[in-house]
Amino acid sequence: MFVDFHVHPNLPKSNVDDWLDRWWVNIRRSRLDALVITEHSYKNPERAYTAMVDSRPGSSGTLVFPGVEALTSEGIDVLAFSESDKIYDYEELVTPYALSFDELVDFLGKHGDIVGIIPHPFTPGTTGIISHLGEKRSKKIIDKLGRVEVHNGAMRGVLKVFGETGLSFFMQNKFSRAQKTFDLPKAFYPKKPRLLSAGSDAHSPDCLGAGVRINQAWKSRKDAFRMISSARGTIIKQKLCHPYRDTFTAFSEWWMKKWL
């Protein structure tokens, strides 16, 4: 099973059907067996999930799981997904800035139907756990939760921008953070991993390609959900990249959050 744990359908205001068709063409090309819809909490994640499910071609066997990229009151991203779309009934997850990070971690601990993941801990942006809580405390939290994103495909494009423009020399700390987001240092893996995830963090259909390949067969949706909730597999790293588009996406979302 090849699964992408971090996908943003990023639905446009017009030509939605054409956009969704493009997603499914690229899902087929990427040979994904499953994907987790983790649209941002401020971009109507339920609509994104429903649209992806409703537009799935009848010939497709790809499983689509509902999720959200929640945003804590401090501005930290946390991925959450479930087997059921009832995840969208939790206002705490789909409302930006509703809970503090500690409150959100406690919330996830009390809801066994939801799987929480710490995404892109070192992101050069403003939404990573390390930017807010520091490396020492972040490592303890990752160890406690046991679930972390060890590869973020969107960073391939960002790294290319750094390299092509020379910003890697002038912004060495940001460049280093992007490298550690693309490939999380083993020192920040949980001591007792429950889930090591990877995803494209795709915001457009042609940015898929990263994920986890699990060497197991599944018989049902429930069986597949059980497998991806405690994934043990090979990390497939992003090969495709759209450097300036990826960088623009990151900047535009940072700007959007300022006006929430």
DRENDO-1510 file (C-alpha; in Angstrom, 1 decimal, always signed):
<recs>
REC; n; res; u; v; w
REC; 1; MET; +0.0; +0.0; +0.0 .
REC; 2; PHE; +1.3; +3.4; -1.0 .
REC; 3; VAL; -0.2; +6.2; +1.0 .
REC; 4; ASP; +0.3; +10.0; +1.0 .
REC; 5; PHE; -0.4; +11.3; +4.5 .
REC; 6; HIS; -0.4; +15.0; +3.7 .
REC; 7; VAL; -2.6; +16.4; +0.8 .
REC; 8; HIS; -4.3; +19.7; +0.3 .
REC; 9; PRO; -7.0; +19.7; -2.5 .
REC; 10; ASN; -6.9; +23.5; -2.4 .
REC; 11; LEU; -10.2; +23.9; -4.2 .
REC; 12; PRO; -10.5; +26.9; -6.5 .
REC; 13; LYS; -13.5; +29.2; -6.6 .
REC; 14; SER; -14.2; +28.3; -10.3 .
REC; 15; ASN; -13.7; +25.3; -12.6 .
REC; 16; VAL; -13.8; +22.9; -9.6 .
REC; 17; ASP; -14.7; +19.9; -11.6 .
REC; 18; ASP; -11.7; +20.3; -14.0 .
REC; 19; TRP; -9.4; +20.8; -10.9 .
REC; 20; LEU; -10.7; +17.6; -9.3 .
REC; 21; ASP; -10.3; +15.6; -12.5 .
REC; 22; ARG; -6.7; +16.7; -12.6 .
REC; 23; TRP; -6.2; +15.4; -9.0 .
REC; 24; TRP; -7.5; +12.0; -10.0 .
REC; 25; VAL; -5.4; +11.8; -13.1 .
REC; 26; ASN; -2.3; +12.5; -11.0 .
REC; 27; ILE; -3.4; +10.2; -8.2 .
REC; 28; ARG; -3.6; +7.4; -10.8 .
REC; 29; ARG; -0.2; +8.4; -12.2 .
REC; 30; SER; +1.4; +8.4; -8.7 .
REC; 31; ARG; -0.1; +4.9; -8.1 .
REC; 32; LEU; -1.4; +5.9; -4.7 .
REC; 33; ASP; -3.5; +3.3; -2.9 .
REC; 34; ALA; -4.6; +5.8; -0.3 .
REC; 35; LEU; -4.4; +9.4; +0.6 .
REC; 36; VAL; -5.3; +11.5; +3.6 .
REC; 37; ILE; -7.0; +14.8; +2.9 .
REC; 38; THR; -5.4; +17.3; +5.4 .
REC; 39; GLU; -6.8; +20.6; +4.1 .
REC; 40; HIS; -6.1; +23.5; +6.4 .
REC; 41; SER; -8.7; +24.2; +9.0 .
REC; 42; TYR; -9.3; +27.7; +7.5 .
REC; 43; LYS; -10.0; +26.3; +4.0 .
REC; 44; ASN; -13.1; +24.2; +4.8 .
REC; 45; PRO; -11.5; +20.7; +5.1 .
REC; 46; GLU; -14.8; +18.9; +5.1 .
REC; 47; ARG; -15.7; +20.4; +1.7 .
REC; 48; ALA; -12.3; +19.4; +0.3 .
REC; 49; TYR; -12.7; +15.8; +1.5 .
REC; 50; THR; -16.3; +15.5; +0.2 .
REC; 51; ALA; -15.3; +16.9; -3.1 .
REC; 52; MET; -12.4; +14.4; -3.5 .
REC; 53; VAL; -14.6; +11.5; -2.6 .
REC; 54; ASP; -17.5; +12.5; -4.8 .
REC; 55; SER; -15.2; +13.1; -7.8 .
REC; 56; ARG; -13.4; +9.7; -7.5 .
REC; 57; PRO; -13.7; +7.8; -10.8 .
REC; 58; GLY; -15.6; +4.6; -10.6 .
REC; 59; SER; -12.6; +2.6; -11.8 .
REC; 60; SER; -10.4; +3.9; -9.0 .
REC; 61; GLY; -9.5; +1.7; -6.0 .
REC; 62; THR; -7.7; +4.5; -4.2 .
REC; 63; LEU; -9.0; +5.0; -0.6 .
REC; 64; VAL; -9.6; +8.6; +0.7 .
REC; 65; PHE; -9.4; +9.3; +4.4 .
REC; 66; PRO; -10.7; +12.4; +6.0 .
REC; 67; GLY; -8.4; +14.7; +7.9 .
REC; 68; VAL; -7.5; +18.3; +8.7 .
REC; 69; GLU; -4.3; +20.4; +9.3 .
REC; 70; ALA; -5.4; +21.9; +12.6 .
REC; 71; LEU; -4.0; +25.3; +13.7 .
REC; 72; THR; -3.4; +25.9; +17.4 .
REC; 73; SER; -3.8; +29.2; +19.2 .
REC; 74; GLU; +0.0; +29.6; +19.0 .
REC; 75; GLY; +0.0; +29.0; +15.3 .
REC; 76; ILE; +1.4; +25.4; +15.2 .
REC; 77; ASP; +0.1; +23.0; +12.6 .
REC; 78; VAL; -1.0; +19.5; +13.7 .
REC; 79; LEU; -2.3; +16.9; +11.3 .
REC; 80; ALA; -5.3; +14.8; +12.3 .
REC; 81; PHE; -7.1; +12.1; +10.4 .
REC; 82; SER; -9.7; +9.4; +11.0 .
REC; 83; GLU; -11.6; +6.6; +9.3 .
REC; 84; SER; -14.9; +8.5; +9.5 .
REC; 85; ASP; -15.9; +11.9; +8.3 .
REC; 86; LYS; -17.3; +12.5; +11.8 .
REC; 87; ILE; -13.9; +14.1; +12.4 .
REC; 88; TYR; -15.4; +17.2; +11.0 .
REC; 89; ASP; -17.9; +17.4; +13.8 .
REC; 90; TYR; -15.1; +18.3; +16.2 .
REC; 91; GLU; -15.1; +22.1; +16.2 .
REC; 92; GLU; -11.8; +22.0; +18.2 .
REC; 93; LEU; -10.1; +20.6; +15.0 .
REC; 94; VAL; -11.8; +22.6; +12.2 .
REC; 95; THR; -11.8; +26.0; +13.9 .
REC; 96; PRO; -8.4; +27.8; +13.6 .
REC; 97; TYR; -6.8; +28.9; +16.8 .
REC; 98; ALA; -9.5; +27.1; +18.9 .
REC; 99; LEU; -7.1; +25.2; +21.2 .
REC; 100; SER; -3.6; +25.7; +22.5 .
REC; 101; PHE; -1.0; +23.1; +21.4 .
REC; 102; ASP; -1.1; +21.4; +24.8 .
REC; 103; GLU; -5.0; +21.4; +24.8 .
REC; 104; LEU; -5.0; +19.9; +21.3 .
REC; 105; VAL; -2.5; +17.1; +22.3 .
REC; 106; ASP; -4.8; +16.3; +25.3 .
REC; 107; PHE; -7.8; +16.4; +23.0 .
REC; 108; LEU; -6.2; +13.9; +20.6 .
REC; 109; GLY; -5.3; +11.6; +23.5 .
REC; 110; LYS; -8.9; +11.4; +24.6 .
REC; 111; HIS; -10.3; +10.6; +21.2 .
REC; 112; GLY; -9.1; +7.2; +20.0 .
REC; 113; ASP; -10.9; +7.6; +16.7 .
REC; 114; ILE; -8.5; +10.3; +15.7 .
REC; 115; VAL; -4.8; +9.9; +14.7 .
REC; 116; GLY; -2.6; +13.0; +15.4 .
REC; 117; ILE; +0.7; +13.7; +13.7 .
REC; 118; ILE; +3.3; +16.4; +14.2 .
REC; 119; PRO; +4.1; +17.7; +10.7 .
REC; 120; HIS; +7.2; +19.4; +9.4 .
REC; 121; PRO; +8.7; +20.1; +12.9 .
REC; 122; PHE; +11.6; +22.2; +11.4 .
REC; 123; THR; +9.7; +24.0; +8.7 .
REC; 124; PRO; +11.3; +27.3; +7.8 .
REC; 125; GLY; +7.9; +28.9; +8.0 .
REC; 126; THR; +6.1; +29.9; +11.2 .
REC; 127; THR; +3.9; +26.8; +11.8 .
REC; 128; GLY; +6.4; +24.2; +13.0 .
REC; 129; ILE; +6.5; +23.0; +16.6 .
REC; 130; ILE; +10.3; +23.8; +16.9 .
REC; 131; SER; +9.9; +27.4; +16.0 .
REC; 132; HIS; +7.5; +27.8; +18.9 .
REC; 133; LEU; +8.6; +25.3; +21.6 .
REC; 134; GLY; +12.3; +24.8; +20.8 .
REC; 135; GLU; +14.1; +21.5; +20.0 .
REC; 136; LYS; +14.3; +20.1; +23.5 .
REC; 137; ARG; +10.6; +20.4; +24.4 .
REC; 138; SER; +9.5; +19.4; +20.9 .
REC; 139; LYS; +11.6; +16.2; +21.1 .
REC; 140; LYS; +9.8; +15.3; +24.3 .
REC; 141; ILE; +6.4; +15.9; +22.8 .
REC; 142; ILE; +7.2; +13.9; +19.7 .
REC; 143; ASP; +8.4; +11.0; +21.9 .
REC; 144; LYS; +5.2; +11.2; +23.9 .
REC; 145; LEU; +2.9; +11.3; +20.8 .
REC; 146; GLY; +4.9; +8.8; +18.9 .
REC; 147; ARG; +3.8; +10.1; +15.5 .
REC; 148; VAL; +5.8; +12.5; +13.3 .
REC; 149; GLU; +6.2; +13.5; +9.7 .
REC; 150; VAL; +9.7; +12.4; +8.7 .
REC; 151; HIS; +9.5; +13.6; +5.1 .
REC; 152; ASN; +7.7; +16.6; +3.6 .
REC; 153; GLY; +7.7; +16.6; -0.2 .
REC; 154; ALA; +6.9; +20.3; -0.7 .
REC; 155; MET; +10.4; +21.2; +0.7 .
REC; 156; ARG; +12.1; +19.8; -2.5 .
REC; 157; GLY; +10.8; +22.9; -4.4 .
REC; 158; VAL; +11.7; +25.2; -1.6 .
REC; 159; LEU; +15.3; +23.8; -1.4 .
REC; 160; LYS; +15.6; +24.3; -5.2 .
REC; 161; VAL; +14.7; +28.0; -4.8 .
REC; 162; PHE; +17.3; +28.4; -2.1 .
REC; 163; GLY; +19.9; +26.8; -4.4 .
REC; 164; GLU; +19.0; +28.6; -7.6 .
REC; 165; THR; +18.8; +32.1; -6.0 .
REC; 166; GLY; +21.8; +31.8; -3.6 .
REC; 167; LEU; +19.5; +32.3; -0.6 .
REC; 168; SER; +21.1; +29.1; +0.9 .
REC; 169; PHE; +24.2; +31.3; +1.6 .
REC; 170; PHE; +22.4; +34.4; +2.9 .
REC; 171; MET; +19.7; +32.5; +4.8 .
REC; 172; GLN; +21.6; +29.5; +6.1 .
REC; 173; ASN; +19.3; +28.8; +9.1 .
REC; 174; LYS; +16.2; +28.8; +6.9 .
REC; 175; PHE; +18.0; +26.5; +4.4 .
REC; 176; SER; +19.0; +24.1; +7.1 .
REC; 177; ARG; +15.4; +24.0; +8.4 .
REC; 178; ALA; +14.1; +23.2; +4.9 .
REC; 179; GLN; +16.6; +20.4; +4.7 .
REC; 180; LYS; +15.5; +19.0; +8.0 .
REC; 181; THR; +11.8; +19.3; +6.9 .
REC; 182; PHE; +12.5; +17.4; +3.7 .
REC; 183; ASP; +14.4; +14.7; +5.7 .
REC; 184; LEU; +13.8; +14.8; +9.4 .
REC; 185; PRO; +17.0; +14.0; +11.4 .
REC; 186; LYS; +16.8; +10.6; +13.0 .
REC; 187; ALA; +17.5; +12.2; +16.4 .
REC; 188; PHE; +13.9; +13.6; +16.2 .
REC; 189; TYR; +12.3; +10.3; +15.5 .
REC; 190; PRO; +10.2; +9.1; +18.5 .
REC; 191; LYS; +11.9; +6.6; +20.7 .
REC; 192; LYS; +8.9; +4.3; +20.4 .
REC; 193; PRO; +7.4; +5.2; +17.0 .
REC; 194; ARG; +3.7; +4.7; +16.6 .
REC; 195; LEU; +3.6; +6.2; +13.1 .
REC; 196; LEU; +6.4; +7.6; +10.9 .
REC; 197; SER; +4.5; +9.5; +8.2 .
REC; 198; ALA; +5.5; +11.1; +4.9 .
REC; 199; GLY; +3.6; +13.1; +2.4 .
REC; 200; SER; +3.7; +15.4; -0.6 .
REC; 201; ASP; +2.1; +18.3; +1.2 .
REC; 202; ALA; +0.7; +18.9; -2.3 .
REC; 203; HIS; -1.4; +21.9; -3.0 .
REC; 204; SER; -1.9; +21.2; -6.6 .
REC; 205; PRO; -2.5; +17.9; -8.5 .
REC; 206; ASP; +0.9; +17.6; -10.2 .
REC; 207; CYS; +2.8; +17.9; -6.9 .
REC; 208; LEU; +2.1; +14.3; -5.7 .
REC; 209; GLY; +4.8; +11.7; -5.3 .
REC; 210; ALA; +5.8; +11.3; -1.7 .
REC; 211; GLY; +4.4; +8.9; +0.9 .
REC; 212; VAL; +4.9; +5.6; +2.7 .
REC; 213; ARG; +4.9; +2.2; +1.0 .
REC; 214; ILE; +3.6; -0.4; +3.4 .
REC; 215; ASN; +4.4; -4.0; +2.4 .
REC; 216; GLN; +1.0; -5.4; +3.4 .
REC; 217; ALA; -2.2; -6.1; +1.7 .
REC; 218; TRP; -5.6; -4.9; +3.0 .
REC; 219; LYS; -9.0; -6.5; +2.7 .
REC; 220; SER; -11.3; -3.5; +3.7 .
REC; 221; ARG; -11.3; +0.2; +4.4 .
REC; 222; LYS; -11.2; -0.6; +8.2 .
REC; 223; ASP; -8.2; -2.9; +7.7 .
REC; 224; ALA; -6.4; -0.2; +5.6 .
REC; 225; PHE; -7.1; +2.5; +8.2 .
REC; 226; ARG; -5.6; +0.2; +10.9 .
REC; 227; MET; -2.5; -0.3; +8.8 .
REC; 228; ILE; -1.9; +3.4; +8.1 .
REC; 229; SER; -2.6; +4.4; +11.7 .
REC; 230; SER; +0.6; +2.6; +12.7 .
REC; 231; ALA; +2.5; +2.7; +9.4 .
REC; 232; ARG; +5.8; +0.7; +9.2 .
REC; 233; GLY; +7.1; +1.1; +5.7 .
REC; 234; THR; +9.5; +2.6; +3.2 .
REC; 235; ILE; +9.6; +6.3; +3.0 .
REC; 236; ILE; +9.2; +7.4; -0.7 .
REC; 237; LYS; +10.7; +10.9; -1.1 .
REC; 238; GLN; +9.4; +13.5; -3.5 .
REC; 239; LYS; +11.0; +13.7; -6.9 .
REC; 240; LEU; +8.8; +16.2; -8.7 .
REC; 241; CYS; +9.0; +19.8; -7.6 .
REC; 242; HIS; +7.6; +23.2; -8.7 .
REC; 243; PRO; +10.0; +25.5; -6.9 .
REC; 244; TYR; +8.6; +28.9; -7.3 .
REC; 245; ARG; +5.0; +27.7; -7.1 .
REC; 246; ASP; +5.7; +25.9; -3.9 .
REC; 247; THR; +7.4; +28.9; -2.4 .
REC; 248; PHE; +4.6; +31.2; -3.4 .
REC; 249; THR; +2.1; +28.8; -1.9 .
REC; 250; ALA; +3.9; +28.9; +1.5 .
REC; 251; PHE; +4.1; +32.7; +1.4 .
REC; 252; SER; +0.4; +33.1; +0.4 .
REC; 253; GLU; -0.8; +30.8; +3.2 .
REC; 254; TRP; +1.4; +32.7; +5.7 .
REC; 255; TRP; -0.3; +35.9; +4.6 .
REC; 256; MET; -3.8; +34.3; +4.8 .
REC; 257; LYS; -3.2; +33.3; +8.4 .
REC; 258; LYS; -2.4; +36.9; +9.3 .
REC; 259; TRP; -5.9; +37.9; +8.4 .
REC; 260; LEU; -7.8; +35.0; +10.2 .
</recs>
